[in-house]
Structure formats: C-alpha cells, structure tokens
Amino acid sequence: MTADGLPETATHGDPGPPPGLVVVGRYDERPGYSVQRPRGADSWLLTWTVGGRGTLRQGRTETGAGAGDLVVLAPGTPHRYGVQQGADHWEFWWVHCGARPSWTAWLGPHGRGDGLYVVTPDSPNSPHSPGPADSGADGPRARIEAAFHRMLADARWTGTGTPPETAPPASAPTDDRVAVAVAHGTTARELALCALEEVVLLTTGAARGTRAGTGVDPRVQCARELIAADPGAPHTVRSLAAEVSLSPSRFAHLFTRQLGRSPMRELREARLNHAARLLESTDLSVERVAAASGFASPFHFNRVFRARYGTPPGAYRTTGPMVGT
C-alpha cells in the first residue's frame, strides 16, 4: 500500500475509525501533511513520535511532539495534527482504538486539558538507569518500538494458523510507503491492545516528572530500582555496586549518605514489603513467602517480620499490621 491517493486532510465530519476497531499504522510524512476532524474522533487516538516533529491540537490545547513523546487525544473533541511548521518530516506510530479503563489513571497526571495527554520521556542527558540493559532513553524506546511492531503484526493476524512473527524494526516504511493494519477479529484486537497497553505503561512509568528519586544520584536510584524490581534476588553490596560501576565501598558510602540508610537496610525493607504484599494477596505458605522474598531462613523471616509489623506473618495475613507500626 502506498500513500498515493490517500487524503492529507480528513473529510469534513469524518469521525475516524469506530471505537470497536483497533487500527494501527506508521507514517513518515513531509511538510504540508495534516489531518483535521472538526468533530473529533469517535475513538481514542494515540501517537508516538519516532523522529522529526509534529503538532497536535485538541480543542484549545496544542502541543508539539518530538522523538519519544506519546500524545493521546480523547474522543469527541475537535482536533487536528500534522508536521510541525519548520520541521522537515514527522515519523510516528498512530493507533485508533477504544481505550481500556485502566489507561485513564496512568495518563491522568499527563493531562493538558481538553482531553489531550502528553507523556514526555526522561532526558537522555540525565539517564535514570545507567545499567547495561537500559542506557539512557534507548532501552525503553527500543522496547516501545518493538511493542508497536508486535501490535502491527498481531493486528494483521486472521486468527487462524500460526500467529505471525513480529515484524522487525527494519520493516518500517520508507519513502512513499505506509504500514497500516486493521484488527477486526477478537483475538487480533486483544493482542494488539495488550501491546498498546505495554506502550502506555512503559511511557507513563518512565515519563519526565513522574519518576521517583528526584535529586538522587542516578547510580543510587538505579540500585534502588534494581532492588525494588526483584527484592528476592540475591543482591549484595558488591553485586549492586558492579551494576552501577562503583567500588563496593564507594557505592555503600554514596547510597547511605544520600538515602540515610545502607543498601542492605533498603534491601531488607523491600523484602519485608514484598512479603507483606504476598501475604495479603496470595495463599502461599509462610515458608514459601519467606523464600520468594529472599529470606533464606523461615525463623529469621518470622523474627524480622514481627519486629517490622508487630505481628508474625501468619497472624498478619488475617489481622494486618498492629496499629502504630
């Protein structure tokens, strides 16, 4: 499919795709490209910019969009969007769909008014996680890009035969070609929405202004995130220091100075919090909760848990923590 013959501006009153469908595409447009819907769309519209610059207006609210920006337009409000004036192109993924209810809470802090949401990534100049798996913004963006490619592949699936392989990034459209797919079948729609939900989670979770640890050294923040992500792992001062490229003594000193507690105290608190959540939400035995939370000895787990919450793990499951703990 080529861009030849496709309208650059939606016809007057065109509501866009109905909300029951999931329509996903990727465009790389040149100056002059614009879409205008005087009555808005019947479905949600999500755009994620790959390169260049775009401008999007919803009601009286307008925003620019650069690489890594997720811009979401709610249905029912007049909108227009296109290549930003002065930019040489705008390359972006777009999706028309009905939003899942949980997305509203995730997008809420990024609302600009008139049903327009702008999720801006952390600056690459202040990486939040300097570990090898995620250097600056490249790690999250690569995963978001992969999610969009998976969404496109899943939307094309008819629901019969073997599910399609995810299209590699190299298959992105070039020149006058565009990539568009409409997910009609229930399975294709749900798979595509699952990939889109991953995009919303990744972008809002790592957005500028929403990350914890403002003012904290990024190496300390990285270590905190490693602990929080898997408190049951066999973390040590040495292993955490290696993840952030510091000597164990320098890391322990920096961590304690900035947070007021040692790395191992942070790890113990994370393990106890994780254990409490498991006791509240699962029927795992106390022994298995202890093991899943990183405590080698059930006896030690019982002792430190009681000291932290004022009640032993078995009683906590039925009564919760003692008042005042």
Salt bridges, closest charged atoms under 4 A:
ASP28 OD1 - ARG30 NH1 3.70
ASP28 OD1 - HIS89 ND1 2.73
GLU62 OE1 - ARG57 NH1 3.46
GLU91 OE2 - ARG26 NH2 2.54
ASP122 OD2 - HIS128 ND1 3.65
ASP122 OD2 - ARG211 NE 3.30
ASP134 OD2 - HIS128 NE2 3.33
GLU145 OE2 - ARG26 NH1 2.21
GLU145 OE2 - HIS149 NE2 3.01
GLU190 OE1 - ARG100 NH2 2.95
GLU197 OE1 - ARG100 NH1 3.23
GLU198 OE2 - ARG143 NE 2.82
GLU198 OE1 - ARG150 NH2 2.37
ASP217 OD2 - ARG219 NH2 2.95
GLU225 OE2 - ARG211 NH2 2.34
GLU266 OE2 - ARG224 NE 3.69
GLU266 OE1 - ARG261 NE 2.44
GLU269 OE2 - ARG265 NE 3.83
GLU269 OE1 - ARG308 NE 3.00
